[in-house]
Amino acid sequence: MAIGAEEELEKRLKELEIELEEVKSLSQARSRLLEANIAELNDVYKVLSEKLKEIRARDERIKVFVDELIRANKLSALGELAGSIAHEIKNPLVSIQGFAKRIEKSENKEKTQDYARLIDKESGRLSNVLVKLLDFSRMDEPKKELLDVNDVVDDTVLFMEHHLTRFKNVEIVVEREKGLPPVEMDKVHIQQSLVNIMMNAAQAMPDGGKISIKTGKGEGSVYVSVTDTGTGIGAENLEKIFEPFFSTKAKGEGTGLGLSLSRRLIEANNGKIEVESKVGEGSTFRIVLPHKAESKKARR
């Protein structure tokens, strides 16, 4: 019995030795694999480091290029603006000069009066261009206060009803959403923007039509939309209408600064202006302003 037990023990020892050798072999294999993986990762790290250096160097070159492009665009825009200003001012000046020479040579009192009226008209046009240009270039910082958008709309409509009488058959319809949260804004800025948009709407309806003003609430914002039933704006011009001195109106009917100024005023009040339009169906301009969620009463 003792001999059998010894043989069994020796057999088990051999099996354990074999298992131990297998574990050692497996461990060595894993170590070699781990070393190989570490070496490979080091190689990858070196490659990635080099790539990162290249990307950073490329980013620096791109940044320099973008800065140069921005400067070039600014110079280009300045050149276009200067050209537009020269064009807008030159035309009335030429007319004034021409009518002044005619007055000098004319002996007809009635014609002289006609020329004087035309000079006065062109002077007014020139003055309007300069006023709009000064408004555009010297926009005051907004003096914000908490206000009810519906009150601002009502005051603006009351002001505009008199001015719109010179347009035939123009009807204003206002739809107000009740209980709108107060908005922190500069009242003069928003009213001036609304006046510009409403004047454009009236001018887009030479045979009359309806201007629909609607207030409402979005997610975290309050809006005022102005919709007309006028001629509409072509898709090719929708991206240009907010550029200084761009106008789709007939020559002499606008400065091309109204919408550009309106966008600057609205953005100064942390808002944005959106537009939708179809030729022959009219346009909708929407002023969107962030509202104050806290339960404060709007100042009246």
KOLMARZA-827208 format. One line per field, with one value per residue: x negated, y, z negated of N, C-alpha, C in turn; residue number from 1. Coordinates in steps of 0.05 Angstrom, whole numbers, plus 5000, padded with zeros to 4 digits. Layout:
% KOLMARZA-827208
npx <- [X	...]
npy <- [Y	...]
npz <- [Z	...]
capx <- [X	...]
capy <- [Y	...]
capz <- [Z	...]
cpx <- [X	...]
cpy <- [Y	...]
cpz <- [Z	...]
i <- [NUM	...]
% end
This chain:
% KOLMARZA-827208
npx <- [4983	4961	4923	4954	4978	4934	4920	4964	4960	4912	4927	4965	4933	4901	4940	4954	4906	4904	4950	4933	4889	4918	4948	4906	4886	4930	4934	4885	4894	4936	4910	4872	4908	4933	4888	4878	4926	4921	4876	4896	4937	4905	4880	4925	4941	4898	4904	4955	4943	4909	4946	4982	4951	4944	4998	5008	4972	4994	5043	5027	5009	5057	5086	5057	5067	5123	5128	5104	5140	5186	5171	5164	5217	5242	5219	5238	5293	5295	5279	5323	5364	5347	5351	5406	5426	5405	5433	5487	5486	5467	5505	5551	5523	5504	5553	5571	5532	5540	5594	5586	5554	5590	5628	5598	5593	5645	5702	5753	5802	5836	5811	5764	5782	5799	5749	5725	5757	5743	5689	5694	5719	5679	5639	5662	5663	5608	5595	5622	5595	5545	5560	5578	5531	5499	5528	5518	5463	5452	5478	5512	5496	5539	5592	5616	5678	5728	5783	5850	5864	5910	5929	5889	5897	5949	5941	5907	5939	5979	5950	5935	5982	5997	5955	5960	6004	5992	5987	6028	6087	6065	6067	6063	6056	6058	6037	6034	6000	6021	5995	5939	5870	5827	5780	5711	5690	5671	5715	5719	5684	5709	5759	5743	5723	5770	5799	5769	5775	5831	5839	5812	5845	5893	5876	5867	5916	5945	5996	6028	6047	6040	6009	5988	5978	5950	5943	5908	5886	5827	5780	5748	5749	5778	5819	5829	5865	5869	5910	5921	5963	5937	5893	5852	5788	5734	5701	5647	5633	5642	5600	5573	5600	5590	5543	5503	5529	5551	5607	5673	5708	5736	5694	5674	5714	5699	5648	5620	5600	5634	5651	5602	5584	5625	5614	5565	5581	5617	5584	5549	5581	5579	5609	5639	5653	5698	5717	5768	5790	5828	5830	5880	5915	5905	5871	5841	5815	5779	5768	5729	5721	5686	5719	5734	5736	5749	5798	5812	5844	5859	5834	5874]
npy <- [4976	5024	5030	5038	5086	5120	5118	5140	5192	5209	5209	5249	5293	5297	5310	5360	5387	5387	5418	5465	5479	5488	5533	5568	5573	5594	5642	5665	5671	5707	5750	5762	5776	5820	5854	5861	5887	5933	5955	5963	6000	6042	6056	6071	6115	6149	6159	6183	6228	6256	6265	6297	6342	6359	6371	6412	6450	6458	6478	6528	6552	6554	6587	6635	6644	6649	6695	6732	6728	6748	6801	6816	6811	6849	6895	6892	6894	6945	6975	6965	6988	7041	7053	7046	7086	7132	7128	7133	7185	7216	7217	7249	7297	7310	7319	7363	7401	7406	7426	7474	7502	7508	7541	7586	7601	7605	7645	7639	7642	7602	7554	7560	7555	7502	7477	7491	7463	7411	7411	7416	7367	7330	7345	7331	7276	7265	7281	7243	7196	7207	7212	7160	7133	7153	7134	7080	7076	7098	7072	7073	7044	6994	7014	6979	6952	6918	6899	6895	6861	6865	6916	6948	6938	6957	7013	7024	7013	7051	7097	7089	7088	7139	7152	7114	7130	7154	7114	7078	7042	7008	6962	6949	6895	6868	6815	6793	6753	6734	6745	6743	6732	6782	6821	6837	6895	6948	6997	7037	7018	6970	6989	7023	6985	6956	6996	7006	6955	6954	6998	6980	6938	6964	6992	6950	6937	6966	6972	6969	6929	6880	6887	6843	6837	6798	6772	6727	6667	6630	6576	6596	6647	6708	6731	6777	6781	6806	6808	6816	6826	6833	6842	6806	6773	6753	6689	6693	6741	6740	6730	6776	6821	6843	6869	6928	6984	6952	6943	6925	6959	7009	7056	7110	7104	7083	7077	7031	7018	7007	6953	6931	6963	6951	6897	6901	6931	6895	6851	6875	6875	6823	6791	6762	6766	6739	6717	6701	6690	6694	6704	6745	6730	6753	6773	6752	6779	6764	6782	6758	6752	6740	6719	6738	6691	6693	6712	6770	6833	6866	6930	6985]
npz <- [5000	4985	5024	5070	5058	5059	5112	5135	5115	5138	5191	5190	5177	5222	5259	5239	5247	5302	5312	5288	5321	5368	5352	5342	5395	5420	5393	5407	5461	5461	5438	5477	5518	5495	5490	5544	5559	5529	5552	5603	5592	5574	5622	5651	5620	5628	5683	5682	5651	5685	5727	5700	5690	5742	5755	5719	5737	5788	5773	5752	5798	5827	5793	5798	5853	5853	5822	5856	5898	5875	5865	5918	5937	5905	5925	5977	5968	5946	5990	6025	5994	5993	6047	6055	6021	6046	6094	6077	6057	6098	6140	6122	6114	6165	6191	6161	6174	6229	6232	6205	6241	6282	6259	6254	6307	6325	6341	6332	6285	6265	6281	6253	6200	6202	6210	6161	6125	6140	6127	6072	6061	6077	6042	5994	6002	6003	5951	5922	5936	5912	5857	5847	5856	5815	5772	5779	5773	5723	5681	5620	5556	5530	5487	5441	5415	5376	5413	5440	5497	5528	5513	5535	5590	5597	5587	5629	5675	5668	5676	5729	5759	5776	5811	5851	5879	5927	5963	6006	5989	5949	5898	5829	5787	5722	5682	5619	5571	5508	5441	5447	5430	5398	5435	5439	5467	5512	5522	5561	5601	5618	5635	5677	5712	5723	5748	5794	5820	5827	5860	5906	5918	5931	5977	6010	6027	6073	6094	6051	5992	5939	5876	5830	5762	5713	5647	5605	5569	5563	5552	5498	5518	5546	5599	5654	5711	5777	5831	5899	5958	6006	6063	6054	6046	6086	6086	6097	6076	6022	5987	5991	5974	5924	5929	5927	5964	6003	6044	6065	6085	6129	6164	6124	6086	6038	5987	5977	5929	5887	5871	5860	5817	5782	5770	5743	5698	5674	5663	5628	5584	5568	5600	5660	5730	5776	5842	5889	5954	6015	6084	6109	6069	6021	5959	5896	5839	5781	5715	5664	5596	5535	5475	5406	5358	5305	5256	5264	5266	5326	5342	5351]
capx <- [5000	4943	4910	4974	4982	4911	4921	4985	4950	4892	4942	4978	4912	4894	4962	4952	4882	4912	4968	4917	4875	4937	4954	4883	4885	4952	4926	4864	4906	4951	4891	4862	4930	4936	4865	4882	4947	4910	4858	4913	4950	4885	4877	4949	4940	4878	4917	4977	4931	4900	4970	4993	4934	4951	5024	5006	4959	5013	5063	5016	5008	5084	5094	5045	5081	5150	5125	5099	5164	5205	5162	5170	5246	5249	5211	5256	5319	5292	5279	5350	5379	5339	5362	5435	5431	5400	5455	5511	5484	5461	5529	5565	5506	5504	5579	5572	5515	5553	5617	5576	5545	5614	5640	5581	5598	5673	5716	5781	5806	5849	5790	5745	5795	5797	5721	5720	5770	5727	5665	5703	5724	5654	5625	5674	5653	5580	5595	5632	5572	5525	5571	5578	5503	5490	5541	5506	5435	5449	5500	5507	5498	5567	5599	5636	5696	5748	5807	5870	5862	5936	5930	5871	5910	5972	5931	5896	5961	5992	5932	5933	6008	5997	5935	5969	6026	5984	5989	6057	6099	6048	6081	6046	6070	6040	6045	6017	6003	6022	5978	5911	5851	5814	5755	5692	5684	5671	5741	5715	5672	5729	5779	5731	5721	5797	5807	5755	5788	5858	5837	5805	5869	5912	5865	5869	5944	5952	6025	6041	6046	6042	5986	5996	5958	5957	5924	5910	5864	5813	5765	5729	5749	5803	5815	5848	5864	5883	5915	5935	5974	5925	5881	5834	5759	5723	5683	5620	5628	5648	5575	5560	5617	5580	5518	5506	5534	5565	5636	5688	5727	5729	5674	5684	5735	5689	5619	5607	5588	5654	5650	5575	5584	5643	5601	5545	5595	5628	5562	5539	5599	5576	5630	5633	5675	5701	5735	5779	5803	5832	5837	5909	5932	5899	5848	5844	5790	5784	5748	5729	5706	5687	5735	5726	5754	5757	5824	5811	5863	5847	5838	5892]
capy <- [5000	5047	5034	5049	5114	5135	5120	5160	5218	5216	5214	5275	5312	5300	5325	5388	5398	5393	5441	5489	5486	5500	5560	5585	5578	5613	5668	5677	5679	5732	5772	5770	5789	5846	5871	5868	5907	5958	5966	5973	6024	6064	6064	6086	6140	6166	6168	6202	6253	6270	6275	6319	6365	6368	6383	6438	6469	6464	6496	6554	6563	6560	6611	6658	6648	6659	6724	6748	6729	6766	6828	6822	6814	6874	6916	6890	6905	6974	6986	6964	7007	7067	7056	7050	7113	7151	7126	7144	7213	7229	7222	7274	7321	7316	7331	7390	7418	7411	7444	7500	7516	7515	7564	7609	7610	7607	7670	7631	7639	7576	7533	7564	7543	7473	7469	7494	7440	7387	7413	7410	7338	7316	7351	7313	7248	7264	7283	7217	7177	7214	7205	7130	7124	7159	7115	7054	7076	7108	7060	7074	7020	6992	7020	6957	6951	6897	6910	6877	6864	6875	6945	6960	6935	6976	7040	7027	7014	7077	7116	7084	7092	7165	7152	7096	7141	7162	7090	7073	7016	6991	6955	6937	6876	6860	6792	6791	6730	6745	6732	6739	6740	6807	6819	6859	6907	6977	7001	7053	7000	6951	7004	7031	6961	6950	7018	7000	6932	6961	7016	6963	6922	6982	6998	6925	6934	6991	6973	6964	6902	6877	6882	6828	6836	6777	6767	6700	6657	6605	6564	6616	6672	6721	6740	6794	6776	6826	6795	6832	6812	6847	6830	6785	6776	6730	6673	6702	6766	6737	6731	6802	6843	6855	6882	6957	6996	6934	6948	6914	6979	7025	7077	7134	7098	7074	7079	7005	7016	7002	6926	6927	6976	6936	6873	6909	6939	6871	6835	6889	6868	6794	6778	6756	6772	6718	6725	6682	6705	6682	6724	6746	6721	6770	6767	6753	6784	6756	6790	6739	6763	6722	6730	6734	6670	6698	6725	6799	6847	6884	6959	6997]
capz <- [5000	4983	5050	5088	5052	5068	5142	5142	5108	5158	5215	5187	5178	5250	5272	5230	5260	5330	5312	5282	5346	5387	5342	5348	5424	5427	5381	5424	5486	5455	5433	5504	5532	5482	5499	5573	5560	5519	5573	5625	5583	5574	5650	5658	5605	5642	5708	5675	5642	5710	5741	5684	5695	5769	5754	5705	5756	5809	5761	5750	5825	5833	5778	5812	5878	5846	5813	5880	5914	5861	5871	5946	5939	5894	5944	6000	5959	5943	6017	6035	5979	6002	6074	6052	6009	6067	6114	6065	6053	6124	6156	6114	6118	6194	6196	6149	6189	6255	6228	6197	6266	6298	6246	6261	6335	6331	6336	6328	6256	6259	6283	6230	6177	6206	6204	6133	6112	6146	6111	6045	6060	6078	6017	5974	6006	5994	5922	5912	5938	5891	5831	5845	5854	5788	5754	5783	5764	5696	5666	5591	5540	5522	5459	5438	5392	5380	5426	5452	5527	5538	5509	5555	5616	5597	5590	5656	5693	5664	5689	5758	5772	5789	5833	5872	5894	5954	5979	6010	5982	5932	5874	5808	5769	5701	5666	5595	5553	5481	5421	5456	5409	5405	5451	5434	5493	5516	5535	5586	5621	5629	5649	5702	5729	5732	5767	5820	5832	5835	5883	5928	5924	5945	6003	6027	6036	6087	6099	6025	5982	5910	5859	5806	5741	5694	5626	5594	5552	5571	5530	5487	5534	5554	5626	5668	5740	5795	5856	5919	5982	6028	6086	6046	6051	6100	6070	6102	6061	5993	5972	5995	5965	5900	5935	5930	5990	6023	6044	6088	6093	6153	6158	6110	6067	6012	5983	5975	5902	5867	5860	5849	5791	5764	5760	5723	5674	5661	5653	5604	5562	5565	5615	5688	5749	5796	5864	5908	5976	6042	6104	6115	6046	5997	5942	5867	5823	5753	5695	5642	5573	5511	5454	5379	5348	5277	5255	5259	5282	5346	5336	5371]
cpx <- [4983	4930	4929	4978	4959	4912	4942	4976	4930	4906	4954	4958	4904	4915	4960	4928	4889	4930	4953	4901	4893	4944	4931	4881	4906	4945	4905	4875	4922	4932	4879	4883	4934	4913	4869	4904	4937	4892	4874	4927	4930	4881	4901	4949	4921	4890	4938	4965	4921	4924	4982	4977	4940	4978	5023	4992	4978	5035	5053	5015	5037	5094	5083	5060	5109	5148	5121	5124	5185	5197	5169	5200	5255	5243	5230	5283	5318	5292	5307	5367	5373	5351	5392	5442	5427	5422	5480	5510	5480	5486	5545	5549	5505	5531	5581	5556	5528	5577	5608	5567	5569	5627	5624	5587	5627	5685	5746	5785	5817	5829	5770	5756	5794	5769	5715	5733	5754	5701	5671	5707	5698	5637	5636	5665	5625	5578	5603	5610	5552	5535	5570	5549	5492	5502	5526	5478	5432	5472	5493	5509	5527	5571	5623	5653	5716	5774	5825	5869	5888	5939	5913	5884	5933	5963	5920	5919	5976	5976	5933	5959	6009	5978	5944	5993	6018	5983	6019	6064	6081	6062	6061	6064	6051	6052	6025	6022	6001	6002	5949	5892	5837	5787	5737	5683	5682	5696	5737	5703	5693	5750	5768	5729	5749	5806	5794	5769	5816	5858	5830	5829	5889	5902	5866	5897	5954	5982	6041	6039	6047	6015	5995	5973	5967	5935	5929	5886	5853	5799	5743	5729	5777	5799	5836	5844	5880	5885	5930	5945	5962	5913	5862	5805	5749	5703	5654	5613	5632	5623	5562	5575	5607	5553	5522	5509	5545	5595	5649	5708	5718	5710	5686	5705	5725	5659	5605	5594	5608	5652	5622	5573	5602	5629	5580	5558	5605	5606	5549	5556	5600	5598	5621	5658	5675	5720	5743	5794	5806	5841	5867	5927	5927	5876	5856	5816	5797	5761	5751	5710	5708	5703	5724	5746	5765	5783	5822	5831	5849	5853	5854	5883]
cpy <- [5025	5053	5046	5078	5131	5139	5141	5188	5228	5224	5242	5297	5318	5317	5355	5402	5405	5417	5467	5498	5499	5529	5579	5592	5598	5641	5682	5687	5705	5755	5782	5785	5818	5865	5880	5889	5934	5972	5978	5999	6048	6074	6081	6114	6160	6177	6189	6229	6269	6281	6299	6345	6377	6383	6410	6459	6477	6483	6525	6568	6571	6585	6636	6665	6660	6689	6742	6750	6748	6795	6836	6827	6841	6897	6916	6902	6935	6988	6987	6985	7035	7073	7061	7077	7134	7152	7139	7174	7228	7236	7246	7299	7330	7330	7359	7410	7426	7430	7472	7516	7524	7539	7589	7620	7615	7635	7665	7625	7612	7553	7536	7552	7513	7463	7471	7471	7415	7387	7406	7380	7323	7321	7334	7285	7245	7265	7256	7196	7182	7207	7175	7120	7130	7141	7088	7054	7083	7097	7061	7047	7018	6999	7002	6961	6929	6909	6888	6882	6874	6905	6960	6960	6955	7005	7045	7029	7040	7098	7114	7089	7118	7164	7135	7107	7150	7138	7083	7044	6997	6987	6941	6920	6866	6836	6788	6766	6742	6730	6727	6747	6766	6802	6843	6870	6937	6983	7016	7035	6982	6966	7014	7008	6955	6971	7013	6977	6938	6979	6999	6947	6939	6988	6974	6920	6960	6994	6968	6935	6903	6873	6868	6827	6817	6775	6739	6692	6632	6594	6584	6642	6682	6732	6760	6789	6798	6813	6814	6815	6824	6830	6807	6791	6751	6715	6682	6727	6763	6739	6759	6825	6857	6869	6912	6966	6977	6939	6936	6935	6994	7047	7101	7130	7088	7076	7052	7001	7007	6974	6920	6939	6961	6911	6880	6917	6914	6854	6848	6884	6837	6779	6771	6762	6750	6728	6701	6698	6688	6704	6722	6739	6738	6759	6767	6758	6779	6765	6771	6750	6744	6735	6724	6714	6677	6715	6754	6813	6866	6913	6971	7024]
cpz <- [5000	5010	5070	5083	5061	5098	5150	5137	5129	5185	5214	5188	5206	5265	5265	5243	5289	5331	5307	5306	5366	5379	5348	5377	5432	5417	5398	5450	5483	5451	5460	5520	5521	5490	5528	5575	5551	5539	5596	5617	5582	5602	5659	5645	5619	5668	5703	5666	5666	5725	5726	5688	5723	5770	5741	5723	5778	5798	5759	5777	5834	5819	5790	5838	5873	5838	5838	5897	5902	5867	5900	5950	5928	5913	5968	5993	5956	5970	6029	6021	5989	6030	6072	6041	6031	6088	6103	6062	6079	6139	6148	6119	6147	6201	6186	6165	6216	6252	6220	6222	6282	6286	6253	6289	6341	6324	6331	6298	6249	6260	6260	6205	6178	6199	6174	6117	6116	6130	6082	6041	6059	6053	5994	5977	5997	5964	5910	5914	5916	5863	5827	5841	5826	5768	5755	5770	5735	5678	5636	5578	5530	5492	5452	5412	5398	5390	5436	5482	5538	5535	5530	5583	5618	5601	5618	5677	5692	5678	5719	5773	5787	5814	5856	5888	5922	5973	5982	6002	5967	5905	5854	5790	5748	5685	5643	5579	5524	5463	5429	5433	5418	5419	5444	5461	5491	5533	5562	5608	5634	5645	5676	5722	5740	5753	5794	5835	5842	5859	5908	5937	5940	5974	6022	6036	6049	6092	6073	6017	5951	5898	5834	5786	5720	5673	5615	5579	5563	5547	5521	5502	5538	5582	5634	5698	5755	5822	5875	5942	6007	6049	6079	6055	6064	6083	6073	6086	6031	5976	5973	5982	5940	5904	5937	5959	6011	6021	6069	6098	6118	6144	6146	6089	6040	6011	5983	5948	5881	5854	5848	5821	5772	5753	5739	5697	5659	5649	5629	5580	5558	5580	5643	5705	5771	5818	5881	5929	6001	6061	6110	6091	6021	5981	5912	5854	5794	5735	5671	5620	5549	5489	5426	5367	5320	5277	5246	5277	5302	5338	5359	5379]
i <- [1	2	3	4	5	6	7	8	9	10	11	12	13	14	15	16	17	18	19	20	21	22	23	24	25	26	27	28	29	30	31	32	33	34	35	36	37	38	39	40	41	42	43	44	45	46	47	48	49	50	51	52	53	54	55	56	57	58	59	60	61	62	63	64	65	66	67	68	69	70	71	72	73	74	75	76	77	78	79	80	81	82	83	84	85	86	87	88	89	90	91	92	93	94	95	96	97	98	99	100	101	102	103	104	105	106	107	108	109	110	111	112	113	114	115	116	117	118	119	120	121	122	123	124	125	126	127	128	129	130	131	132	133	134	135	136	137	138	139	140	141	142	143	144	145	146	147	148	149	150	151	152	153	154	155	156	157	158	159	160	161	162	163	164	165	166	167	168	169	170	171	172	173	174	175	176	177	178	179	180	181	182	183	184	185	186	187	188	189	190	191	192	193	194	195	196	197	198	199	200	201	202	203	204	205	206	207	208	209	210	211	212	213	214	215	216	217	218	219	220	221	222	223	224	225	226	227	228	229	230	231	232	233	234	235	236	237	238	239	240	241	242	243	244	245	246	247	248	249	250	251	252	253	254	255	256	257	258	259	260	261	262	263	264	265	266	267	268	269	270	271	272	273	274	275	276	277	278	279	280	281	282	283	284	285	286	287	288	289	290	291	292	293	294	295	296	297	298	299	300]
% end
